[in-house]
Each structure stands twice: as C-alpha cells, then as structure tokens.
Amino acid sequence: MKILSLEEIKKRIDLQKIISMQEEGFKAYSNGEVIVPPVGHMHFDDPQADYHIKYGYIKGDELFVVKMGGIFYENMIRFNLPNLQAVMLVIDIKTGKLHYLLNDEGYLTNMRTSIAGLIAAKYLGPKQVGAIGILGTGNQARMQLSLLKDYTSCCKVYLWGRNLESAKQCKDDMVQDGFDVVIAETPKIVAQNCNLIVTTTSAEKPLLMANDIQPGTHITAMGADRPGKQELDPYIFFKADRCITDSKSQCIEHGDSHHAIKNGCISEVDLIELGEVIAKPELGRSNEQQITIADLTGVAIQDIQIAKSIISM
C-alpha cells in the first residue's frame, strides 16, 4: 500500500484532466456503467458534524474507491483544523488489496465538488452572466467561485453568509482572487441581482425563494447532501424549465429535489441527470430566459474519477 499525503496529492493535480474525467464519470454513471451503493450517513450533535461514506466502481475497472469524510462544523473555531476532513481508499477489485490511501484531508472532495459546479454552469448557465451569487462562506464557496473563472469572465459577486465576520473574511479572499464582491444582507438580495447562483450551506430551511428568482437564472445547489438539509424553496423547481440532478436516486432521497417532489412541485420524471446533459447538451439550457437548477448531492463516481486521476500521474 502507498500512502499519499496532501502535499504529494497537490503535486499530481492536473485540473483539465480532472475536469474531463469528471464529465466522463457523470456520463458513465447516467449510462448505468457505475455501481454506487446507497450513501452512508452519520450525524453528530456535540460537536456538530455530518459524516458520509461513499463508494463504488465502474464496471470493468480493476479497482474500487471508498471515500470517508464529513464536515465537522466547529473544527476551525475549537481545534484550528479545517472543517472538512476526508480520506480515500483505492482498492483492488479482484483481491481486496488496498493499493493507495489518499490522505487528502478533504482537499479532493472539495475539488471534485467545485468541479461539479463548474460543469453544471458550463451546460446550464446563461451565456451572459450579469453577476454571480454565492450563498455560504466556507472553502467550498471560495473554490466554486474560483473555478467559475473557467466558465465566465464576470467578476461581480454578491456574497451572503449567516456570520458577518466570516462573510468579511470570505470577501477578502475573493477580492484577492480578482473578484468585485458585495456582501448581501439577505439571500433575497443575491437572487434579485444575480443570474448565476451557487449555494454551499448546511441550511435546513429554504434560503432562496421562488418569487425572488429572475428569468434566465441558473442555480447550483450543493448543500443538501444528507436528509434534513434544504437550501431552495420547493416552488423554484415548479418555476424552473430544467431540473438537473447529479443522481436522481440520491436527490429524490435527500436533495433539494426531494422537498420539491414531496411538496408536489415536480415529479420524479421531471428530473434529468447531469450525465445525460453532458452526453446530450440539447437537454440543458436552450434559451437565455430559462430558469435552470442543478441539484448536486455528491456521487461516488466523482471520488472514483478524481482518485484515478491522482494515482495515474
């Protein structure tokens, strides 16, 4: 077994290769070529934490990947550690032998998640972005915005977070990355000023409301990655022209799509997977007035593909 540290992993990063492999992975998943068992969830109350176990393999591959990781919400405040902690195991599919332990400390999870946001914007976002809205002030908010440089030249950003001091620090980091950032007092202000919005929070009640969403807006919702979480008013789905998921089964169970279906705003047949849109872009946005949603809960194929990209270097 070979153990790769975070420092060694970062030296092996080839962003364009990873993006390409992620797109191929989404297509393979939607084409039924990937075995992904149900996600394992654990929630802790003291200190607050959400832990996930995601695993799977591509049919015909020689390895499978197990990713264990989660958000420990008080890490930075109490222990001076990153809130996201994770590790990936790359295992021989024939023998069960552990070949690699990727001790990435959550870095690869953050990267593959932010790349999914970029891919969603690429296939569903408006051609002309007036302003980018970011809900949330953690590392994922920063990475999502940074990667959007590959999609749009727009530098105007409206940022909202529950904690003003965290929002100010996040703004400073984003400004250093070349963005013009306004801290919004409410998610409503973000919705009224932005036609590309990314939500990266751990909210359990809607932050964005249907009446505030402007025509032509694309929303990438990242936060509802376990049962009980919710960032979007279910009626945004009723208002939307395209409702895209990374995994129909997962999003029906615990994504924002779950709440929309539960409230009768859409049905399961209204959902399209991101892999289907990548394979047939005509399934995505077709005009600049459409409202589109990408409900992304995180799928094991993303971990499989990013792990493979690292060990192949």
C-alpha positions as YAML, in Angstrom:
chain: A
units: angstrom
residues:
- id: 1
  name: MET
  ca: [0.00, 0.00, 0.00]
- id: 2
  name: LYS
  ca: [1.17, 3.50, -0.84]
- id: 3
  name: ILE
  ca: [0.12, 6.47, 1.27]
- id: 4
  name: LEU
  ca: [-0.06, 9.84, -0.49]
- id: 5
  name: SER
  ca: [-0.05, 12.95, 1.68]
- id: 6
  name: LEU
  ca: [-1.91, 16.13, 0.81]
- id: 7
  name: GLU
  ca: [1.36, 17.71, -0.32]
- id: 8
  name: GLU
  ca: [2.08, 14.79, -2.68]
- id: 9
  name: ILE
  ca: [-1.50, 14.81, -3.97]
- id: 10
  name: LYS
  ca: [-1.37, 18.51, -4.84]
- id: 11
  name: LYS
  ca: [1.74, 17.91, -6.95]
- id: 12
  name: ARG
  ca: [-0.25, 15.41, -9.04]
- id: 13
  name: ILE
  ca: [-3.19, 17.74, -9.79]
- id: 14
  name: ASP
  ca: [-3.93, 18.27, -13.49]
- id: 15
  name: LEU
  ca: [-7.10, 20.36, -13.43]
- id: 16
  name: GLN
  ca: [-8.12, 19.98, -17.06]
- id: 17
  name: LYS
  ca: [-7.57, 16.23, -16.90]
- id: 18
  name: ILE
  ca: [-9.68, 16.01, -13.76]
- id: 19
  name: ILE
  ca: [-12.50, 18.06, -15.32]
- id: 20
  name: SER
  ca: [-12.52, 15.80, -18.38]
- id: 21
  name: MET
  ca: [-12.54, 12.65, -16.25]
- id: 22
  name: GLN
  ca: [-15.36, 14.03, -14.10]
- id: 23
  name: GLU
  ca: [-17.51, 14.65, -17.19]
- id: 24
  name: GLU
  ca: [-16.81, 11.13, -18.43]
- id: 25
  name: GLY
  ca: [-17.67, 9.80, -14.99]
- id: 26
  name: PHE
  ca: [-21.03, 11.56, -14.88]
- id: 27
  name: LYS
  ca: [-21.86, 10.18, -18.32]
- id: 28
  name: ALA
  ca: [-20.87, 6.65, -17.30]
- id: 29
  name: TYR
  ca: [-22.99, 6.93, -14.14]
- id: 30
  name: SER
  ca: [-26.09, 8.06, -16.04]
- id: 31
  name: ASN
  ca: [-25.49, 5.33, -18.62]
- id: 32
  name: GLY
  ca: [-25.70, 2.62, -15.96]
- id: 33
  name: GLU
  ca: [-21.99, 1.76, -16.10]
- id: 34
  name: VAL
  ca: [-21.26, 2.56, -12.45]
- id: 35
  name: ILE
  ca: [-22.15, 0.62, -9.32]
- id: 36
  name: VAL
  ca: [-22.85, 3.04, -6.46]
- id: 37
  name: PRO
  ca: [-24.47, 1.64, -3.29]
- id: 38
  name: PRO
  ca: [-26.54, 3.96, -1.06]
- id: 39
  name: VAL
  ca: [-24.60, 6.62, 0.83]
- id: 40
  name: GLY
  ca: [-23.85, 6.01, 4.49]
- id: 41
  name: HIS
  ca: [-24.73, 8.98, 6.73]
- id: 42
  name: MET
  ca: [-23.84, 9.76, 10.33]
- id: 43
  name: HIS
  ca: [-24.74, 12.92, 12.23]
- id: 44
  name: PHE
  ca: [-23.13, 14.04, 15.49]
- id: 45
  name: ASP
  ca: [-24.52, 16.65, 17.86]
- id: 46
  name: ASP
  ca: [-21.59, 17.55, 20.11]
- id: 47
  name: PRO
  ca: [-19.63, 18.86, 18.38]
- id: 48
  name: GLN
  ca: [-21.86, 19.25, 15.33]
- id: 49
  name: ALA
  ca: [-20.75, 17.07, 12.40]
- id: 50
  name: ASP
  ca: [-22.06, 15.25, 9.33]
- id: 51
  name: TYR
  ca: [-20.07, 12.23, 8.13]
- id: 52
  name: HIS
  ca: [-20.59, 10.34, 4.85]
- id: 53
  name: ILE
  ca: [-19.30, 7.11, 3.36]
- id: 54
  name: LYS
  ca: [-19.45, 6.93, -0.45]
- id: 55
  name: TYR
  ca: [-18.09, 4.08, -2.52]
- id: 56
  name: GLY
  ca: [-18.41, 2.35, -5.85]
- id: 57
  name: TYR
  ca: [-16.75, 1.24, -9.07]
- id: 58
  name: ILE
  ca: [-17.04, 1.45, -12.83]
- id: 59
  name: LYS
  ca: [-17.97, -1.85, -14.48]
- id: 60
  name: GLY
  ca: [-14.86, -3.44, -15.98]
- id: 61
  name: ASP
  ca: [-12.43, -1.42, -13.84]
- id: 62
  name: GLU
  ca: [-9.65, -3.03, -11.84]
- id: 63
  name: LEU
  ca: [-10.24, -1.01, -8.68]
- id: 64
  name: PHE
  ca: [-12.93, 0.48, -6.49]
- id: 65
  name: VAL
  ca: [-12.85, 3.56, -4.29]
- id: 66
  name: VAL
  ca: [-14.15, 4.18, -0.79]
- id: 67
  name: LYS
  ca: [-14.34, 7.79, 0.40]
- id: 68
  name: MET
  ca: [-14.97, 8.55, 4.06]
- id: 69
  name: GLY
  ca: [-15.36, 12.16, 5.07]
- id: 70
  name: GLY
  ca: [-17.51, 14.86, 6.52]
- id: 71
  name: ILE
  ca: [-17.95, 18.35, 7.87]
- id: 72
  name: PHE
  ca: [-17.00, 18.98, 11.48]
- id: 73
  name: TYR
  ca: [-18.55, 22.41, 11.88]
- id: 74
  name: GLU
  ca: [-16.58, 23.56, 14.93]
- id: 75
  name: ASN
  ca: [-13.13, 22.34, 13.88]
- id: 76
  name: MET
  ca: [-11.71, 25.71, 12.91]
- id: 77
  name: ILE
  ca: [-13.09, 27.51, 15.95]
- id: 78
  name: ARG
  ca: [-12.30, 24.88, 18.58]
- id: 79
  name: PHE
  ca: [-9.37, 22.90, 17.22]
- id: 80
  name: ASN
  ca: [-7.77, 25.08, 14.50]
- id: 81
  name: LEU
  ca: [-8.40, 22.35, 11.94]
- id: 82
  name: PRO
  ca: [-10.21, 22.50, 8.57]
- id: 83
  name: ASN
  ca: [-13.91, 21.75, 8.95]
- id: 84
  name: LEU
  ca: [-13.84, 19.22, 6.11]
- id: 85
  name: GLN
  ca: [-11.96, 16.01, 6.85]
- id: 86
  name: ALA
  ca: [-11.78, 13.05, 4.47]
- id: 87
  name: VAL
  ca: [-9.69, 10.18, 3.15]
- id: 88
  name: MET
  ca: [-9.94, 7.98, 0.05]
- id: 89
  name: LEU
  ca: [-9.05, 4.29, -0.26]
- id: 90
  name: VAL
  ca: [-8.21, 2.78, -3.66]
- id: 91
  name: ILE
  ca: [-8.69, -0.99, -3.54]
- id: 92
  name: ASP
  ca: [-8.07, -3.86, -5.97]
- id: 93
  name: ILE
  ca: [-11.44, -5.12, -7.15]
- id: 94
  name: LYS
  ca: [-10.26, -8.75, -7.58]
- id: 95
  name: THR
  ca: [-8.31, -9.26, -4.37]
- id: 96
  name: GLY
  ca: [-9.47, -6.52, -1.98]
- id: 97
  name: LYS
  ca: [-5.85, -5.41, -1.55]
- id: 98
  name: LEU
  ca: [-5.51, -1.75, -0.56]
- id: 99
  name: HIS
  ca: [-3.27, -0.09, -3.16]
- id: 100
  name: TYR
  ca: [-3.49, 3.57, -2.17]
- id: 101
  name: LEU
  ca: [-4.55, 5.59, 0.82]
- id: 102
  name: LEU
  ca: [-5.08, 9.17, -0.31]
- id: 103
  name: ASN
  ca: [-4.74, 11.23, 2.86]
- id: 104
  name: ASP
  ca: [-6.08, 14.35, 1.17]
- id: 105
  name: GLU
  ca: [-7.65, 15.88, 4.31]
- id: 106
  name: GLY
  ca: [-10.79, 16.65, 2.31]
- id: 107
  name: TYR
  ca: [-8.99, 18.54, -0.47]
- id: 108
  name: LEU
  ca: [-10.05, 16.15, -3.24]
- id: 109
  name: THR
  ca: [-13.65, 16.19, -2.02]
- id: 110
  name: ASN
  ca: [-13.67, 19.98, -2.15]
- id: 111
  name: MET
  ca: [-12.08, 19.92, -5.61]
- id: 112
  name: ARG
  ca: [-14.42, 17.36, -7.18]
- id: 113
  name: THR
  ca: [-17.42, 19.19, -5.68]
- id: 114
  name: SER
  ca: [-16.35, 22.55, -7.06]
- id: 115
  name: ILE
  ca: [-15.62, 20.97, -10.46]
- id: 116
  name: ALA
  ca: [-19.19, 19.61, -10.49]
- id: 117
  name: GLY
  ca: [-20.39, 23.18, -10.02]
- id: 118
  name: LEU
  ca: [-18.24, 24.32, -12.93]
- id: 119
  name: ILE
  ca: [-19.60, 21.53, -15.15]
- id: 120
  name: ALA
  ca: [-23.18, 22.42, -14.20]
- id: 121
  name: ALA
  ca: [-22.57, 26.08, -15.10]
- id: 122
  name: LYS
  ca: [-20.95, 25.06, -18.38]
- id: 123
  name: TYR
  ca: [-24.01, 23.10, -19.55]
- id: 124
  name: LEU
  ca: [-26.81, 25.00, -17.81]
- id: 125
  name: GLY
  ca: [-25.64, 28.53, -17.07]
- id: 126
  name: PRO
  ca: [-26.55, 31.67, -19.04]
- id: 127
  name: LYS
  ca: [-24.18, 32.82, -21.76]
- id: 128
  name: GLN
  ca: [-24.08, 36.33, -20.33]
- id: 129
  name: VAL
  ca: [-23.57, 36.37, -16.57]
- id: 130
  name: GLY
  ca: [-24.53, 39.70, -15.03]
- id: 131
  name: ALA
  ca: [-23.43, 38.81, -11.50]
- id: 132
  name: ILE
  ca: [-22.55, 35.67, -9.56]
- id: 133
  name: GLY
  ca: [-24.32, 34.91, -6.30]
- id: 134
  name: ILE
  ca: [-22.67, 32.83, -3.60]
- id: 135
  name: LEU
  ca: [-24.52, 31.63, -0.50]
- id: 136
  name: GLY
  ca: [-22.09, 30.36, 2.11]
- id: 137
  name: THR
  ca: [-18.66, 31.47, 3.26]
- id: 138
  name: GLY
  ca: [-16.65, 28.25, 3.63]
- id: 139
  name: ASN
  ca: [-13.89, 26.76, 1.50]
- id: 140
  name: GLN
  ca: [-16.42, 25.37, -0.97]
- id: 141
  name: ALA
  ca: [-17.83, 28.84, -1.58]
- id: 142
  name: ARG
  ca: [-14.34, 30.10, -2.37]
- id: 143
  name: MET
  ca: [-13.46, 27.16, -4.64]
- id: 144
  name: GLN
  ca: [-16.77, 27.27, -6.52]
- id: 145
  name: LEU
  ca: [-16.21, 30.92, -7.35]
- id: 146
  name: SER
  ca: [-12.56, 30.49, -8.28]
- id: 147
  name: LEU
  ca: [-13.30, 27.68, -10.74]
- id: 148
  name: LEU
  ca: [-16.08, 29.69, -12.40]
- id: 149
  name: LYS
  ca: [-13.30, 31.73, -14.00]
- id: 150
  name: ASP
  ca: [-13.11, 28.86, -16.49]
- id: 151
  name: TYR
  ca: [-16.76, 29.49, -17.43]
- id: 152
  name: THR
  ca: [-17.33, 33.24, -17.27]
- id: 153
  name: SER
  ca: [-15.32, 36.45, -17.23]
- id: 154
  name: CYS
  ca: [-17.87, 38.04, -14.87]
- id: 155
  name: CYS
  ca: [-16.18, 39.33, -11.71]
- id: 156
  name: LYS
  ca: [-19.19, 40.90, -9.97]
- id: 157
  name: VAL
  ca: [-20.20, 38.83, -6.93]
- id: 158
  name: TYR
  ca: [-22.92, 39.06, -4.31]
- id: 159
  name: LEU
  ca: [-21.97, 37.07, -1.22]
- id: 160
  name: TRP
  ca: [-24.24, 36.08, 1.65]
- id: 161
  name: GLY
  ca: [-23.43, 34.25, 4.86]
- id: 162
  name: ARG
  ca: [-25.07, 33.89, 8.26]
- id: 163
  name: ASN
  ca: [-21.98, 35.17, 10.07]
- id: 164
  name: LEU
  ca: [-20.88, 38.67, 9.07]
- id: 165
  name: GLU
  ca: [-17.28, 38.22, 10.19]
- id: 166
  name: SER
  ca: [-16.97, 35.02, 8.16]
- id: 167
  name: ALA
  ca: [-18.51, 36.84, 5.19]
- id: 168
  name: LYS
  ca: [-15.97, 39.65, 5.51]
- id: 169
  name: GLN
  ca: [-13.05, 37.18, 5.57]
- id: 170
  name: CYS
  ca: [-14.51, 35.29, 2.62]
- id: 171
  name: LYS
  ca: [-14.93, 38.57, 0.73]
- id: 172
  name: ASP
  ca: [-11.28, 39.48, 1.36]
- id: 173
  name: ASP
  ca: [-10.15, 36.13, -0.07]
- id: 174
  name: MET
  ca: [-12.40, 36.51, -3.11]
- id: 175
  name: VAL
  ca: [-11.17, 40.06, -3.73]
- id: 176
  name: GLN
  ca: [-7.58, 38.78, -3.69]
- id: 177
  name: ASP
  ca: [-8.69, 36.27, -6.33]
- id: 178
  name: GLY
  ca: [-9.75, 39.14, -8.59]
- id: 179
  name: PHE
  ca: [-13.47, 39.47, -7.83]
- id: 180
  name: ASP
  ca: [-15.54, 42.56, -7.04]
- id: 181
  name: VAL
  ca: [-17.58, 41.42, -4.04]
- id: 182
  name: VAL
  ca: [-20.62, 42.89, -2.32]
- id: 183
  name: ILE
  ca: [-21.78, 41.37, 0.97]
- id: 184
  name: ALA
  ca: [-25.57, 40.97, 0.69]
- id: 185
  name: GLU
  ca: [-27.73, 41.35, 3.78]
- id: 186
  name: THR
  ca: [-30.13, 38.62, 2.65]
- id: 187
  name: PRO
  ca: [-30.32, 35.76, 0.11]
- id: 188
  name: LYS
  ca: [-33.18, 37.73, -1.48]
- id: 189
  name: ILE
  ca: [-30.75, 40.49, -2.49]
- id: 190
  name: VAL
  ca: [-28.50, 37.85, -4.06]
- id: 191
  name: ALA
  ca: [-31.41, 36.42, -6.06]
- id: 192
  name: GLN
  ca: [-32.57, 39.83, -7.25]
- id: 193
  name: ASN
  ca: [-29.13, 40.79, -8.57]
- id: 194
  name: CYS
  ca: [-27.60, 37.56, -9.90]
- id: 195
  name: ASN
  ca: [-28.38, 35.20, -12.77]
- id: 196
  name: LEU
  ca: [-25.82, 32.56, -11.71]
- id: 197
  name: ILE
  ca: [-26.16, 31.45, -8.09]
- id: 198
  name: VAL
  ca: [-24.29, 28.76, -6.15]
- id: 199
  name: THR
  ca: [-25.48, 27.64, -2.71]
- id: 200
  name: THR
  ca: [-22.91, 25.99, -0.43]
- id: 201
  name: THR
  ca: [-24.55, 25.99, 3.00]
- id: 202
  name: SER
  ca: [-25.72, 23.48, 5.59]
- id: 203
  name: ALA
  ca: [-29.19, 25.04, 5.77]
- id: 204
  name: GLU
  ca: [-32.19, 23.02, 6.87]
- id: 205
  name: LYS
  ca: [-34.75, 25.59, 5.67]
- id: 206
  name: PRO
  ca: [-35.02, 27.33, 2.29]
- id: 207
  name: LEU
  ca: [-32.74, 30.32, 1.70]
- id: 208
  name: LEU
  ca: [-33.75, 31.15, -1.89]
- id: 209
  name: MET
  ca: [-37.43, 31.77, -2.56]
- id: 210
  name: ALA
  ca: [-39.21, 31.23, -5.87]
- id: 211
  name: ASN
  ca: [-40.64, 34.75, -6.12]
- id: 212
  name: ASP
  ca: [-37.14, 36.25, -5.98]
- id: 213
  name: ILE
  ca: [-35.59, 34.22, -8.81]
- id: 214
  name: GLN
  ca: [-35.21, 36.20, -12.03]
- id: 215
  name: PRO
  ca: [-35.83, 34.81, -15.55]
- id: 216
  name: GLY
  ca: [-32.67, 33.34, -17.04]
- id: 217
  name: THR
  ca: [-31.16, 32.37, -13.68]
- id: 218
  name: HIS
  ca: [-29.16, 29.20, -13.12]
- id: 219
  name: ILE
  ca: [-28.86, 27.83, -9.58]
- id: 220
  name: THR
  ca: [-26.36, 25.19, -8.50]
- id: 221
  name: ALA
  ca: [-27.42, 23.86, -5.09]
- id: 222
  name: MET
  ca: [-24.64, 21.95, -3.31]
- id: 223
  name: GLY
  ca: [-25.66, 21.82, 0.33]
- id: 224
  name: ALA
  ca: [-28.49, 19.27, 0.69]
- id: 225
  name: ASP
  ca: [-26.17, 16.27, 0.88]
- id: 226
  name: ARG
  ca: [-27.99, 14.44, 3.67]
- id: 227
  name: PRO
  ca: [-31.60, 14.01, 4.81]
- id: 228
  name: GLY
  ca: [-32.95, 17.09, 6.55]
- id: 229
  name: LYS
  ca: [-30.92, 19.67, 4.62]
- id: 230
  name: GLN
  ca: [-32.59, 22.15, 2.28]
- id: 231
  name: GLU
  ca: [-31.47, 25.37, 0.57]
- id: 232
  name: LEU
  ca: [-34.18, 26.01, -2.05]
- id: 233
  name: ASP
  ca: [-37.86, 26.85, -1.86]
- id: 234
  name: PRO
  ca: [-39.52, 23.80, -3.49]
- id: 235
  name: TYR
  ca: [-41.53, 26.10, -5.75]
- id: 236
  name: ILE
  ca: [-38.33, 27.16, -7.52]
- id: 237
  name: PHE
  ca: [-38.49, 23.69, -9.10]
- id: 238
  name: PHE
  ca: [-42.06, 24.35, -10.24]
- id: 239
  name: LYS
  ca: [-40.87, 27.63, -11.77]
- id: 240
  name: ALA
  ca: [-37.78, 26.10, -13.39]
- id: 241
  name: ASP
  ca: [-37.54, 24.95, -17.01]
- id: 242
  name: ARG
  ca: [-34.81, 22.38, -16.34]
- id: 243
  name: CYS
  ca: [-34.28, 20.40, -13.11]
- id: 244
  name: ILE
  ca: [-30.94, 18.59, -13.23]
- id: 245
  name: THR
  ca: [-29.50, 16.19, -10.64]
- id: 246
  name: ASP
  ca: [-26.14, 14.51, -10.27]
- id: 247
  name: SER
  ca: [-28.02, 11.35, -9.19]
- id: 248
  name: LYS
  ca: [-31.78, 11.01, -9.46]
- id: 249
  name: SER
  ca: [-31.93, 8.35, -6.75]
- id: 250
  name: GLN
  ca: [-29.87, 10.36, -4.27]
- id: 251
  name: CYS
  ca: [-31.61, 13.66, -4.96]
- id: 252
  name: ILE
  ca: [-35.03, 12.07, -4.67]
- id: 253
  name: GLU
  ca: [-33.98, 10.72, -1.28]
- id: 254
  name: HIS
  ca: [-32.25, 13.74, 0.25]
- id: 255
  name: GLY
  ca: [-31.50, 16.55, -2.19]
- id: 256
  name: ASP
  ca: [-33.47, 19.76, -2.67]
- id: 257
  name: SER
  ca: [-35.35, 17.78, -5.33]
- id: 258
  name: HIS
  ca: [-36.70, 15.60, -2.51]
- id: 259
  name: HIS
  ca: [-38.52, 18.56, -0.99]
- id: 260
  name: ALA
  ca: [-39.86, 19.66, -4.38]
- id: 261
  name: ILE
  ca: [-41.29, 16.20, -5.06]
- id: 262
  name: LYS
  ca: [-42.66, 15.90, -1.53]
- id: 263
  name: ASN
  ca: [-44.49, 19.23, -1.97]
- id: 264
  name: GLY
  ca: [-45.90, 18.23, -5.36]
- id: 265
  name: CYS
  ca: [-43.96, 20.91, -7.25]
- id: 266
  name: ILE
  ca: [-42.44, 18.37, -9.65]
- id: 267
  name: SER
  ca: [-42.47, 14.62, -10.14]
- id: 268
  name: GLU
  ca: [-39.57, 12.22, -10.49]
- id: 269
  name: VAL
  ca: [-39.98, 12.15, -14.28]
- id: 270
  name: ASP
  ca: [-39.14, 15.86, -14.40]
- id: 271
  name: LEU
  ca: [-35.57, 15.20, -13.25]
- id: 272
  name: ILE
  ca: [-32.66, 14.79, -15.67]
- id: 273
  name: GLU
  ca: [-29.19, 13.67, -14.65]
- id: 274
  name: LEU
  ca: [-26.14, 15.80, -15.32]
- id: 275
  name: GLY
  ca: [-24.52, 12.89, -17.16]
- id: 276
  name: GLU
  ca: [-27.44, 12.85, -19.58]
- id: 277
  name: VAL
  ca: [-26.98, 16.56, -20.28]
- id: 278
  name: ILE
  ca: [-23.24, 16.15, -20.85]
- id: 279
  name: ALA
  ca: [-23.97, 13.37, -23.35]
- id: 280
  name: LYS
  ca: [-26.77, 15.37, -25.00]
- id: 281
  name: PRO
  ca: [-26.28, 19.11, -24.35]
- id: 282
  name: GLU
  ca: [-29.63, 19.85, -26.02]
- id: 283
  name: LEU
  ca: [-31.24, 18.53, -22.81]
- id: 284
  name: GLY
  ca: [-29.80, 21.52, -20.97]
- id: 285
  name: ARG
  ca: [-30.46, 25.24, -21.37]
- id: 286
  name: SER
  ca: [-31.91, 26.19, -24.75]
- id: 287
  name: ASN
  ca: [-32.52, 29.94, -24.28]
- id: 288
  name: GLU
  ca: [-31.48, 32.81, -22.06]
- id: 289
  name: GLN
  ca: [-34.84, 33.20, -20.33]
- id: 290
  name: GLN
  ca: [-34.95, 29.70, -18.89]
- id: 291
  name: ILE
  ca: [-34.51, 29.04, -15.18]
- id: 292
  name: THR
  ca: [-32.31, 26.02, -14.53]
- id: 293
  name: ILE
  ca: [-31.38, 24.12, -11.38]
- id: 294
  name: ALA
  ca: [-28.55, 21.69, -10.71]
- id: 295
  name: ASP
  ca: [-29.21, 19.75, -7.51]
- id: 296
  name: LEU
  ca: [-25.85, 18.19, -6.61]
- id: 297
  name: THR
  ca: [-25.61, 15.83, -3.64]
- id: 298
  name: GLY
  ca: [-22.19, 14.34, -4.45]
- id: 299
  name: VAL
  ca: [-21.85, 10.91, -6.07]
- id: 300
  name: ALA
  ca: [-19.17, 8.27, -5.57]
- id: 301
  name: ILE
  ca: [-18.26, 8.37, -9.27]
- id: 302
  name: GLN
  ca: [-16.74, 11.80, -8.61]
- id: 303
  name: ASP
  ca: [-14.48, 10.29, -5.95]
- id: 304
  name: ILE
  ca: [-13.63, 7.34, -8.19]
- id: 305
  name: GLN
  ca: [-12.59, 9.57, -11.06]
- id: 306
  name: ILE
  ca: [-10.57, 12.06, -9.05]
- id: 307
  name: ALA
  ca: [-8.77, 9.25, -7.20]
- id: 308
  name: LYS
  ca: [-7.94, 7.60, -10.53]
- id: 309
  name: SER
  ca: [-6.59, 10.88, -11.88]
- id: 310
  name: ILE
  ca: [-4.21, 11.18, -8.93]
- id: 311
  name: ILE
  ca: [-2.84, 7.62, -8.96]
- id: 312
  name: SER
  ca: [-2.36, 7.68, -12.75]
- id: 313
  name: MET
  ca: [0.17, 10.52, -12.59]
...
